[in-house]
Amino acid sequence: MRFVSSASRIAPYLALADVFVFPSLLEGLPVALLESMCAGVPAIASDIAPQVEVVQSGITGFLVPAGSADAIAGRMRQLYSDPVVRQEIGAAASEQARARFSTVEIVPQWEAAFVRAARRGRGT
């Protein structure tokens, strides 16, 4: 087991990971969670907004009650003991994250949002 506090390149670490644990209690856009999902690493995350919009619990990862170390440990044991579930959830996570949050999907949404904001600013 390795704990890494920070790294400039995360992909090599994600390639080594069996599970990504994200027990955050407050988040904006959970970029680290999305990176792990894109890499096909099954995630265990707190059930806080916006993580509940990113993870479909039991399908693309697991959501646990915020602050519950017991719930995190239980899901870690489950994923550790079942490599088939780890693989299935990791694959589903990667597919969903790439489909919903890739730059190909997100950039046009941001552009449209900027255009709408500019039109409102001009009163049109």
N, C-alpha and C positions, 0 to 999 in steps of 0.2 A: 504494500500500500504506500502511495506517495501523496503528500499534500503539497500543492504548489500554490504559493501566495500570488504570484504574478509571473507572466511570461509574455514576450513580444510576439511569439508564434504559438498559438494554442493547438493547432491541428495535430502536431506530433503527440501531444498529451492526450487529446481526445481519441486518437487512434489506439492508444494503450488502455483506455478506460473501458470498464465493463458497465459502469453505471455513473450517471452524473447526478449528484445530490445538490439541490438548490433550495436551501431552507430560508430564503429571504423573507423578511417580514414587511418590506416596503420596496416597491419597484416601479420604475417607469416602464420602458420597453425592455423586457428581459433578454438582452442581446446574448449573454452567455448561455442562457437556456436555449435560445434559437440556434446558436452555433453547435451546441451538443446534439440537438435534434437533427440538424443538417448532416452531422457526422454519423448519424445512425446509432447514437448512444442513448439507451433508454434513461429517462430522467425521473427523478422523484423531486417534486417541487411543492412548496407551500400553496395552499388554496387561497391565494390573494389575487386581486385584480392587478395587472392584466394577465397573470399566468393562467387563470381559468379560461381566458380567451385563446391561449396558445396550446395548452395540454388538454387532450380528451382523456380523462382518467380511465385507465384500464385499456386504452387503445393506443395512444401515442406517448404514454408515460403514466405516472401516478401523481395525483394531487393528494396531499395529506393536510390535516389541520395545522394551521400556522402555529409554530412553537411547540409542536408535539414531537419530541425526540423519540418516544415510543413508536409512533406511527411511522416515522422515518426508518427506524431500526427494523420494524416489521416488514416494510416494503423492501429494504435492503436484503433481509434474509430471504424473502420470497424470490427476488431476482437472482440472488446468488445461487439458490438451490435449483433454479429452473432456466438453463441456458436457452431452451427453445422459446420460452416467453421473452427472455432478454432479446433474442434475435428478432422475433416478431414485432415487439414493441419498438425496437430500434429502427427496423425497416419502415414501419408505419409512421414513426416520428419524422424520419428523413423525408419520406414522400410528402407528408403534410407540410413540413417546414419549407421545403423547396417550392411547393405549389403555392403556398400562401404568403411567404415572406421573402422570396428571392428578390433581387434587384429588378428582375424582369417584371415581377408583379407589383412591387412597391413603388418604383420610380414613377410609373404613369399615374398612380394614385396620388402621390405627392404633387406631381405637375398639375393634375386636375384640381387639387385643393388650392394650390397657389393661384391658378386662373380664377377659380370661384372667389377667392379672397380679393384679388385685384379688381374683379368686376364689382364686387360689393363696395370696395373703396372708391370706385368711380361713380357709384350710384346706378350702374347698369344691370 
